[in-house]
Amino acid sequence: MLFGLYAQTSAVALVAAIPVAAWELCLAVRLIVTGLAPTAEPAREPALPVPVPA
């Protein structure tokens, strides 16, 4: 019994788990697709040289 309301292997538990599974699948696909694409620009050289203290 899950929280004493329904069994974990019931149809209610299956229906309740479907949105969670869909969310996790969509998030995984999004992170794989966009997480591997380089979106940041490489760092540029500073306009003026930065003085180094001696």
N, C-alpha and C positions, 0 to 999 in steps of 0.2 A: 504494500500500500504506500503510495506516495502522499505524504502529509496526511494519511488517513482518509483521503478523498477517493482515490481510484488506484487500481493496480498499475504498476509500471509497464506492463505488457498489454494494456487495454487499448481499445481503439481511440479513446480520449487522449491517452498519452501519445499515440502516434500522430494524431491531428495536431496536438499542441507542439510536437517536436518539428513538424514540417517547416514552419517559418524560421525557426532557429537554424535548421540545416540549410535552408535556402540562403539566409543571410551570410552564414559562414562560407558557403560555396562562392557566393558573389564577391565577398570581401577577398577571399583567397585569389580568385581570378583577377580582380582589379589590382591587387598588390603585385601579382606576378607580372601583369602586363605593364602597368605604369611604374612599378618600382624598379624595373630594369632599364627603363628608357632614360637616357641622360637629359635632364631638363635644365640643369643649372649651367650658366655660362662659366667658362674657365676664368680664373683670376687674371686680371690684367696687371701690367707693370704700373707702379705708382707714377703719377705725372711728374712729381719732383722727387729727387733722391732723398731718402730719409737719413739724416745725419746720425752717425754712430759715435757715441761718447767714447773718448780715448781713455 
